[in-house]
Amino acid sequence: MRRFAMIALLMIFSIAACAGPTNQSSAQRLVDQSTLTVESIMSSSSGPDVARTLKSARAVIICPEVFKAGFIIGGSGGGCVLVARAAQGSWSDPAFYTIGSGSFGLQAGIENSSIMIMIMNERALNAVINSQFKIGADASLAVANFGAGVGGGTTAAFNADIVTFAENRGLFAGVSLDGALLSTDAASNLAYYGKASDARDIVVSMQANNPGADPLRAVLARYGG
């Protein structure tokens, strides 16, 4: 049983590590899925809360499909994009990330979630882009989590450094991103922009551009100002 558990855990982390796209077409697919995710979440019952929070956000991470499965041992993984607000209020092109986590405990079920992680200030943005970032691990950053359909949460959200909104579909009761690890997907950045670019180059210095991201930038401008 112990050997089986270790093998299963290694498989979970391997899946999470490979969750992101690795070529330009798959990177573009993730960008397109992120655009649809923003539209979907904004049209849900929690849409007004998300839009109000987005209008005050410094940046946003969009994860169209975070797949989680567990039976005693659980794990999750998916591809994400990070987009930041420019000084004049427009939005940057996306930087690519992966999100993954593992857990051990009494659990069973399958879940597929669409997630928007609002980065509310410069300090939180720097924490995300400076290194691998584990959500909830930095005691100096306050994280607020809201599920789809939860209203009236924006007052608490504005006091948080990071705010997560999730649409859940599956058997797990809800989404908790505490302990989830966000890692830069350098291979996808290279494939999408044709040059080596880190997250700061893309979303802060805005030294990379791909017209394929224009619909995503437009939908964020429409809902997030």
PASEBA-1860 file (N, C-alpha, C; in nm, 3 decimals):
! residues 225
1> MRRFAMIA> 0.084/-0.121/0.000/0.000/0.000/0.000/0.088/0.126/0.000 ~ 0.195/0.122/0.081/0.284/0.238/0.087/0.350/0.263/-0.048 ~ 0.393/0.151/-0.113/0.457/0.164/-0.244/0.359/0.220/-0.347 ~ 0.234/0.170/-0.344/0.132/0.220/-0.436/0.108/0.369/-0.414 ~ 0.102/0.410/-0.288/0.078/0.551/-0.257/0.189/0.639/-0.312 ~ 0.314/0.594/-0.297/0.426/0.673/-0.347/0.424/0.684/-0.499 ~ 0.392/0.574/-0.567/0.384/0.577/-0.713/0.274/0.670/-0.759 ~ 0.158/0.661/-0.693/0.046/0.747/-0.731/0.079/0.894/-0.710
9> LLMIFSIA> 0.147/0.925/-0.600/0.183/1.063/-0.572/0.281/1.116/-0.676 ~ 0.379/1.034/-0.716/0.474/1.074/-0.819/0.403/1.099/-0.951 ~ 0.303/1.017/-0.984/0.227/1.036/-1.107/0.151/1.167/-1.104 ~ 0.095/1.201/-0.990/0.019/1.326/-0.977/0.109/1.446/-1.002 ~ 0.228/1.446/-0.940/0.319/1.559/-0.959/0.371/1.565/-1.102 ~ 0.389/1.451/-1.166/0.433/1.449/-1.305/0.328/1.510/-1.395 ~ 0.201/1.476/-1.372/0.092/1.534/-1.451/0.085/1.683/-1.431 ~ 0.096/1.728/-1.306/0.091/1.872/-1.279/0.206/1.945/-1.346
17> ACAGPTNQ> 0.324/1.885/-1.346/0.441/1.950/-1.405/0.429/1.963/-1.555 ~ 0.354/1.875/-1.619/0.340/1.875/-1.764/0.209/1.938/-1.810 ~ 0.141/2.010/-1.720/0.006/2.056/-1.750/0.003/2.167/-1.852 ~ 0.109/2.246/-1.864/0.106/2.362/-1.950/0.135/2.329/-2.094 ~ 0.106/2.423/-2.185/0.135/2.401/-2.326/0.283/2.408/-2.354 ~ 0.328/2.347/-2.468/0.470/2.345/-2.498/0.501/2.395/-2.638 ~ 0.401/2.433/-2.718/0.426/2.489/-2.850/0.329/2.603/-2.875 ~ 0.350/2.675/-2.986/0.272/2.796/-3.008/0.123/2.768/-3.022
25> SSAQRLVD> 0.086/2.662/-3.092/-0.056/2.634/-3.112/-0.126/2.596/-2.982 ~ -0.059/2.516/-2.899/-0.122/2.481/-2.771/-0.122/2.600/-2.675 ~ -0.020/2.686/-2.685/-0.019/2.809/-2.605/-0.135/2.899/-2.646 ~ -0.158/2.911/-2.778/-0.269/2.993/-2.826/-0.403/2.934/-2.780 ~ -0.411/2.801/-2.778/-0.533/2.737/-2.732/-0.562/2.774/-2.587 ~ -0.458/2.778/-2.503/-0.477/2.816/-2.363/-0.521/2.961/-2.352 ~ -0.464/3.049/-2.435/-0.506/3.190/-2.435/-0.653/3.201/-2.475 ~ -0.693/3.128/-2.579/-0.833/3.131/-2.623/-0.926/3.076/-2.516
33> QSTLTVES> -0.886/2.969/-2.450/-0.967/2.913/-2.342/-0.977/3.011/-2.226 ~ -0.871/3.085/-2.201/-0.874/3.186/-2.094/-0.974/3.296/-2.126 ~ -0.980/3.337/-2.253/-1.079/3.437/-2.295/-1.219/3.387/-2.268 ~ -1.247/3.263/-2.306/-1.379/3.204/-2.283/-1.409/3.190/-2.134 ~ -1.307/3.162/-2.055/-1.325/3.149/-1.911/-1.368/3.280/-1.848 ~ -1.303/3.390/-1.890/-1.344/3.521/-1.838/-1.491/3.548/-1.873 ~ -1.529/3.523/-1.997/-1.668/3.542/-2.038/-1.762/3.456/-1.955 ~ -1.725/3.330/-1.933/-1.812/3.238/-1.860/-1.830/3.280/-1.715
41> IMSSSSGP> -1.719/3.313/-1.648/-1.728/3.352/-1.507/-1.803/3.483/-1.492 ~ -1.781/3.576/-1.585/-1.850/3.704/-1.577/-2.001/3.689/-1.599 ~ -2.041/3.588/-1.672/-2.184/3.568/-1.697/-2.251/3.480/-1.591 ~ -2.171/3.429/-1.494/-2.226/3.345/-1.389/-2.288/3.431/-1.280 ~ -2.344/3.366/-1.180/-2.411/3.440/-1.072/-2.313/3.524/-0.991 ~ -2.185/3.488/-0.993/-2.086/3.566/-0.919/-2.020/3.672/-1.007 ~ -2.064/3.683/-1.132/-2.002/3.775/-1.226/-1.988/3.919/-1.178 ~ -2.092/3.980/-1.121/-2.078/4.119/-1.074/-1.969/4.136/-0.969
49> DVARTLKS> -1.956/4.039/-0.876/-1.850/4.046/-0.776/-1.713/4.035/-0.840 ~ -1.701/3.945/-0.937/-1.573/3.926/-1.004/-1.535/4.053/-1.079 ~ -1.631/4.113/-1.150/-1.603/4.233/-1.229/-1.560/4.348/-1.140 ~ -1.628/4.366/-1.026/-1.590/4.475/-0.935/-1.450/4.454/-0.880 ~ -1.416/4.328/-0.850/-1.282/4.299/-0.799/-1.179/4.319/-0.909 ~ -1.210/4.275/-1.031/-1.117/4.288/-1.143/-1.085/4.435/-1.171 ~ -1.181/4.523/-1.153/-1.158/4.665/-1.181/-1.055/4.726/-1.086 ~ -1.036/4.663/-0.971/-0.937/4.713/-0.875/-0.810/4.631/-0.873
57> ARAVIICP> -0.805/4.526/-0.954/-0.691/4.434/-0.951/-0.571/4.491/-1.026 ~ -0.453/4.460/-0.977/-0.328/4.495/-1.047/-0.300/4.397/-1.159 ~ -0.341/4.271/-1.139/-0.319/4.167/-1.238/-0.418/4.054/-1.212 ~ -0.425/3.961/-1.307/-0.513/3.846/-1.289/-0.447/3.722/-1.351 ~ -0.462/3.610/-1.283/-0.419/3.480/-1.335/-0.546/3.403/-1.371 ~ -0.550/3.352/-1.493/-0.668/3.278/-1.541/-0.627/3.135/-1.569 ~ -0.697/3.041/-1.506/-0.670/2.898/-1.524/-0.799/2.834/-1.577 ~ -0.808/2.811/-1.707/-0.935/2.762/-1.764/-0.978/2.625/-1.714
65> EVFKAGFI> -0.882/2.535/-1.699/-0.916/2.399/-1.655/-0.812/2.349/-1.557 ~ -0.850/2.347/-1.430/-0.765/2.287/-1.328/-0.833/2.156/-1.290 ~ -0.772/2.047/-1.330/-0.831/1.915/-1.309/-0.779/1.856/-1.181 ~ -0.870/1.807/-1.096/-0.832/1.749/-0.969/-0.900/1.614/-0.956 ~ -0.823/1.515/-0.915/-0.878/1.382/-0.891/-0.813/1.324/-0.767 ~ -0.889/1.246/-0.692/-0.831/1.190/-0.573/-0.903/1.065/-0.524 ~ -0.826/0.972/-0.473/-0.879/0.861/-0.395/-0.772/0.831/-0.290 ~ -0.793/0.880/-0.170/-0.695/0.883/-0.062/-0.586/0.985/-0.094
73> IGGSGGGC> -0.512/0.964/-0.207/-0.414/1.063/-0.250/-0.478/1.149/-0.357 ~ -0.460/1.280/-0.348/-0.518/1.370/-0.447/-0.412/1.459/-0.508 ~ -0.446/1.518/-0.621/-0.355/1.612/-0.686/-0.430/1.692/-0.789 ~ -0.372/1.802/-0.831/-0.437/1.886/-0.931/-0.331/1.948/-1.019 ~ -0.372/1.991/-1.138/-0.279/2.055/-1.229/-0.351/2.122/-1.343 ~ -0.287/2.220/-1.405/-0.345/2.288/-1.519/-0.254/2.399/-1.567 ~ -0.287/2.455/-1.682/-0.214/2.567/-1.738/-0.287/2.697/-1.709 ~ -0.211/2.804/-1.693/-0.268/2.935/-1.658/-0.197/3.045/-1.736
81> VLVARAAQ> -0.259/3.162/-1.742/-0.193/3.280/-1.796/-0.204/3.394/-1.694 ~ -0.098/3.474/-1.687/-0.093/3.592/-1.602/-0.098/3.716/-1.691 ~ -0.191/3.807/-1.662/-0.205/3.931/-1.738/-0.210/4.046/-1.638 ~ -0.134/4.152/-1.663/-0.128/4.264/-1.569/-0.180/4.392/-1.634 ~ -0.223/4.483/-1.549/-0.276/4.611/-1.596/-0.161/4.710/-1.619 ~ -0.165/4.778/-1.733/-0.066/4.881/-1.763/-0.105/5.012/-1.695 ~ -0.011/5.106/-1.695/-0.035/5.233/-1.627/-0.157/5.306/-1.681 ~ -0.180/5.297/-1.813/-0.293/5.369/-1.873/-0.422/5.290/-1.866
89> GSWSDPAF> -0.419/5.174/-1.800/-0.542/5.098/-1.779/-0.563/4.983/-1.877 ~ -0.481/4.972/-1.981/-0.491/4.860/-2.072/-0.429/4.736/-2.006 ~ -0.434/4.623/-2.076/-0.382/4.499/-2.020/-0.266/4.447/-2.103 ~ -0.173/4.380/-2.037/-0.055/4.326/-2.103/-0.090/4.201/-2.182 ~ 0.006/4.153/-2.259/-0.004/4.019/-2.315/0.019/3.918/-2.202 ~ -0.018/3.792/-2.224/-0.011/3.694/-2.114/0.125/3.630/-2.097 ~ 0.162/3.606/-1.973/0.275/3.520/-1.939/0.218/3.384/-1.897 ~ 0.287/3.278/-1.932/0.234/3.144/-1.910/0.285/3.084/-1.779
97> YTIGSGSF> 0.193/3.016/-1.711/0.222/2.951/-1.583/0.160/2.812/-1.580 ~ 0.209/2.729/-1.489/0.140/2.606/-1.454/0.101/2.614/-1.307 ~ -0.006/2.542/-1.272/-0.048/2.534/-1.132/-0.060/2.387/-1.097 ~ -0.009/2.350/-0.981/-0.015/2.211/-0.940/-0.010/2.197/-0.790 ~ -0.067/2.090/-0.739/-0.063/2.064/-0.596/-0.083/1.915/-0.572 ~ -0.047/1.872/-0.454/-0.072/1.735/-0.413/-0.123/1.735/-0.270 ~ -0.201/1.635/-0.235/-0.255/1.628/-0.099/-0.272/1.482/-0.060 ~ -0.283/1.459/0.070/-0.300/1.324/0.122/-0.405/1.329/0.231
105> GLQAGIEN> -0.508/1.246/0.220/-0.613/1.247/0.321/-0.733/1.170/0.272 ~ -0.838/1.172/0.349/-0.960/1.101/0.314/-1.038/1.184/0.214 ~ -1.029/1.147/0.088/-1.097/1.222/-0.016/-1.124/1.129/-0.134 ~ -1.225/1.161/-0.209/-1.255/1.085/-0.330/-1.340/1.172/-0.420 ~ -1.312/1.170/-0.548/-1.393/1.247/-0.640/-1.312/1.301/-0.755 ~ -1.380/1.364/-0.847/-1.319/1.426/-0.964/-1.374/1.566/-0.976 ~ -1.289/1.661/-1.009/-1.333/1.799/-1.016/-1.260/1.869/-1.130 ~ -1.332/1.952/-1.202/-1.274/2.034/-1.307/-1.318/2.177/-1.279
113> SSIMIMIM> -1.224/2.265/-1.254/-1.256/2.402/-1.213/-1.196/2.504/-1.308 ~ -1.269/2.612/-1.327/-1.215/2.731/-1.394/-1.190/2.835/-1.286 ~ -1.071/2.894/-1.287/-1.030/2.978/-1.175/-0.975/3.111/-1.226 ~ -1.012/3.219/-1.157/-0.950/3.349/-1.177/-0.889/3.393/-1.045 ~ -0.759/3.420/-1.047/-0.686/3.463/-0.927/-0.653/3.611/-0.943 ~ -0.717/3.695/-0.865/-0.695/3.839/-0.872/-0.573/3.878/-0.788 ~ -0.479/3.946/-0.849/-0.362/3.999/-0.779/-0.392/4.146/-0.752 ~ -0.413/4.182/-0.625/-0.473/4.311/-0.595/-0.374/4.426/-0.582
121> NERALNAV> -0.245/4.399/-0.569/-0.149/4.507/-0.550/-0.011/4.467/-0.602 ~ 0.078/4.565/-0.604/0.213/4.545/-0.659/0.292/4.443/-0.577 ~ 0.274/4.445/-0.448/0.348/4.354/-0.361/0.313/4.208/-0.394 ~ 0.185/4.181/-0.412/0.143/4.045/-0.446/0.191/4.006/-0.585 ~ 0.189/4.101/-0.679/0.236/4.072/-0.815/0.385/4.037/-0.812 ~ 0.463/4.113/-0.738/0.607/4.085/-0.730/0.632/3.947/-0.669 ~ 0.552/3.909/-0.570/0.568/3.778/-0.508/0.543/3.666/-0.608 ~ 0.448/3.687/-0.698/0.414/3.585/-0.797/0.522/3.574/-0.904
129> INSQFKIG> 0.572/3.688/-0.952/0.661/3.683/-1.068/0.808/3.670/-1.032 ~ 0.842/3.690/-0.905/0.984/3.683/-0.868/1.035/3.541/-0.854 ~ 0.945/3.445/-0.830/0.988/3.307/-0.808/0.866/3.217/-0.815 ~ 0.889/3.086/-0.797/0.775/2.998/-0.780/0.696/3.046/-0.659 ~ 0.564/3.044/-0.671/0.480/3.103/-0.568/0.380/3.000/-0.518 ~ 0.381/2.974/-0.388/0.286/2.881/-0.327/0.176/2.963/-0.259 ~ 0.053/2.946/-0.306/-0.059/3.024/-0.255/-0.083/2.989/-0.108 ~ -0.093/3.093/-0.026/-0.120/3.075/0.117/0.003/3.052/0.201
137> ADASLAVA> 0.121/3.037/0.138/0.243/3.007/0.214/0.308/3.133/0.271 ~ 0.284/3.248/0.208/0.343/3.374/0.253/0.247/3.440/0.353 ~ 0.284/3.439/0.479/0.196/3.491/0.584/0.171/3.641/0.570 ~ 0.256/3.710/0.494/0.239/3.854/0.479/0.134/3.889/0.372 ~ 0.088/3.789/0.296/-0.012/3.812/0.193/-0.144/3.748/0.232 ~ -0.251/3.827/0.235/-0.383/3.776/0.270/-0.452/3.723/0.146 ~ -0.507/3.601/0.155/-0.575/3.537/0.043/-0.720/3.517/0.078 ~ -0.810/3.559/-0.012/-0.954/3.537/0.005/-1.002/3.444/-0.105
145> NFGAGVGG> -1.081/3.343/-0.069/-1.131/3.245/-0.166/-1.283/3.252/-0.173 ~ -1.336/3.261/-0.295/-1.480/3.264/-0.315/-1.519/3.164/-0.422 ~ -1.624/3.089/-0.396/-1.677/2.997/-0.496/-1.777/3.069/-0.584 ~ -1.810/3.007/-0.698/-1.909/3.065/-0.788/-2.042/3.079/-0.714 ~ -2.107/3.191/-0.734/-2.237/3.213/-0.672/-2.230/3.279/-0.536 ~ -2.109/3.300/-0.482/-2.096/3.365/-0.352/-2.102/3.515/-0.373 ~ -2.203/3.579/-0.320/-2.219/3.723/-0.336/-2.173/3.798/-0.214 ~ -2.160/3.930/-0.229/-2.127/4.015/-0.117/-1.987/3.997/-0.064
153> GTTAAFNA> -1.898/3.938/-0.144/-1.765/3.911/-0.097/-1.664/4.019/-0.128 ~ -1.704/4.121/-0.201/-1.604/4.216/-0.249/-1.551/4.306/-0.138 ~ -1.629/4.329/-0.033/-1.577/4.408/0.077/-1.457/4.340/0.140 ~ -1.469/4.209/0.163/-1.356/4.135/0.216/-1.244/4.126/0.113 ~ -1.282/4.116/-0.013/-1.183/4.101/-0.119/-1.089/4.221/-0.125 ~ -1.142/4.341/-0.106/-1.058/4.459/-0.117/-0.957/4.469/-0.004 ~ -0.975/4.392/0.102/-0.878/4.389/0.211/-0.775/4.278/0.192 ~ -0.787/4.201/0.085/-0.697/4.090/0.058/-0.595/4.129/-0.048
161> DIVTFAEN> -0.481/4.062/-0.046/-0.378/4.083/-0.148/-0.405/3.997/-0.271 ~ -0.465/3.880/-0.250/-0.497/3.787/-0.357/-0.639/3.738/-0.335 ~ -0.720/3.740/-0.440/-0.859/3.696/-0.432/-0.882/3.591/-0.541 ~ -0.936/3.475/-0.503/-0.961/3.370/-0.602/-1.111/3.350/-0.619 ~ -1.153/3.336/-0.744/-1.289/3.300/-0.779/-1.284/3.170/-0.858 ~ -1.375/3.077/-0.829/-1.372/2.948/-0.897/-1.512/2.904/-0.936 ~ -1.522/2.843/-1.054/-1.641/2.770/-1.096/-1.608/2.622/-1.086 ~ -1.683/2.551/-1.005/-1.656/2.409/-0.981/-1.753/2.321/-1.057
169> RGLFAGVS> -1.702/2.212/-1.110/-1.788/2.110/-1.171/-1.733/1.975/-1.130 ~ -1.807/1.905/-1.043/-1.758/1.775/-1.002/-1.807/1.734/-0.866 ~ -1.737/1.640/-0.804/-1.782/1.579/-0.681/-1.718/1.637/-0.556 ~ -1.606/1.708/-0.569/-1.549/1.772/-0.452/-1.639/1.887/-0.408 ~ -1.639/1.914/-0.278/-1.730/2.016/-0.225/-1.690/2.156/-0.268 ~ -1.564/2.183/-0.290/-1.522/2.318/-0.325/-1.377/2.323/-0.363 ~ -1.328/2.442/-0.392/-1.190/2.460/-0.434/-1.115/2.537/-0.326 ~ -1.004/2.485/-0.283/-0.912/2.559/-0.198/-0.777/2.559/-0.268
177> LDGALLST> -0.724/2.676/-0.294/-0.597/2.687/-0.364/-0.479/2.696/-0.269 ~ -0.504/2.691/-0.138/-0.394/2.697/-0.043/-0.297/2.582/-0.069 ~ -0.170/2.615/-0.083/-0.069/2.514/-0.109/-0.044/2.489/-0.256 ~ -0.127/2.545/-0.345/-0.106/2.527/-0.488/0.018/2.606/-0.531 ~ 0.098/2.546/-0.616/0.224/2.606/-0.659/0.211/2.661/-0.800 ~ 0.234/2.791/-0.816/0.237/2.856/-0.947/0.381/2.863/-0.995 ~ 0.406/2.809/-1.114/0.542/2.807/-1.170/0.541/2.865/-1.310 ~ 0.642/2.948/-1.341/0.654/3.004/-1.474/0.673/2.893/-1.577
185> DAASNLAY> 0.603/2.902/-1.690/0.618/2.808/-1.800/0.703/2.873/-1.908 ~ 0.835/2.865/-1.889/0.929/2.934/-1.979/0.920/2.880/-2.121 ~ 0.895/2.751/-2.136/0.887/2.692/-2.270/0.770/2.750/-2.349 ~ 0.658/2.772/-2.283/0.542/2.829/-2.352/0.562/2.976/-2.384 ~ 0.628/3.050/-2.294/0.661/3.190/-2.324/0.748/3.198/-2.450 ~ 0.847/3.111/-2.457/0.936/3.109/-2.573/0.860/3.071/-2.700 ~ 0.775/2.969/-2.692/0.701/2.924/-2.809/0.602/3.031/-2.857 ~ 0.540/3.101/-2.764/0.434/3.196/-2.801/0.491/3.326/-2.857
193> YGKASDAR> 0.604/3.371/-2.803/0.659/3.501/-2.843/0.783/3.489/-2.932 ~ 0.834/3.369/-2.949/0.948/3.350/-3.036/1.079/3.399/-2.979 ~ 1.081/3.429/-2.851/1.204/3.472/-2.784/1.191/3.442/-2.636 ~ 1.304/3.428/-2.569/1.303/3.401/-2.426/1.254/3.526/-2.352 ~ 1.145/3.511/-2.278/1.086/3.624/-2.204/1.036/3.572/-2.070 ~ 1.075/3.640/-1.962/1.019/3.599/-1.834/0.893/3.680/-1.806 ~ 0.827/3.647/-1.697/0.698/3.709/-1.666/0.709/3.860/-1.651 ~ 0.816/3.908/-1.590/0.833/4.052/-1.571/0.849/4.123/-1.705
201> DIVVSMQA> 0.926/4.062/-1.797/0.941/4.120/-1.931/0.805/4.137/-1.999 ~ 0.717/4.038/-1.981/0.591/4.034/-2.054/0.485/4.124/-1.991 ~ 0.464/4.110/-1.859/0.348/4.176/-1.798/0.380/4.309/-1.732 ~ 0.508/4.337/-1.703/0.546/4.465/-1.642/0.614/4.554/-1.745 ~ 0.724/4.506/-1.803/0.795/4.585/-1.904/0.722/4.583/-2.038 ~ 0.637/4.482/-2.060/0.557/4.468/-2.183/0.645/4.469/-2.307 ~ 0.748/4.385/-2.303/0.843/4.375/-2.412/0.811/4.260/-2.508 ~ 0.699/4.195/-2.489/0.659/4.085/-2.577/0.514/4.106/-2.620
209> NNPGADPL> 0.486/4.069/-2.746/0.351/4.088/-2.798/0.318/3.978/-2.897 ~ 0.193/3.931/-2.889/0.140/3.837/-2.987/-0.004/3.879/-3.015 ~ -0.039/3.913/-3.141/-0.176/3.957/-3.172/-0.282/3.856/-3.134 ~ -0.243/3.728/-3.118/-0.340/3.626/-3.079/-0.397/3.649/-2.940 ~ -0.332/3.732/-2.860/-0.380/3.761/-2.725/-0.474/3.880/-2.721 ~ -0.495/3.948/-2.835/-0.578/4.069/-2.835/-0.721/4.044/-2.785 ~ -0.788/3.932/-2.823/-0.923/3.908/-2.769/-0.925/3.896/-2.617 ~ -0.823/3.833/-2.559/-0.817/3.821/-2.413/-0.799/3.959/-2.351
217> RAVLARYG> -0.710/4.039/-2.406/-0.688/4.173/-2.353/-0.815/4.257/-2.366 ~ -0.889/4.237/-2.475/-1.011/4.314/-2.497/-1.120/4.277/-2.396 ~ -1.136/4.148/-2.369/-1.241/4.107/-2.276/-1.208/4.153/-2.133 ~ -1.079/4.153/-2.098/-1.041/4.205/-1.967/-1.066/4.355/-1.959 ~ -1.039/4.427/-2.069/-1.065/4.572/-2.071/-1.216/4.599/-2.059 ~ -1.297/4.514/-2.122/-1.443/4.534/-2.120/-1.499/4.516/-1.979 ~ -1.452/4.413/-1.909/-1.507/4.386/-1.777/-1.427/4.453/-1.666 ~ -1.297/4.471/-1.687/-1.212/4.520/-1.579/-1.169/4.663/-1.592
225> G> -1.213/4.733/-1.699/-1.179/4.873/-1.713/-1.036/4.892/-1.761
END
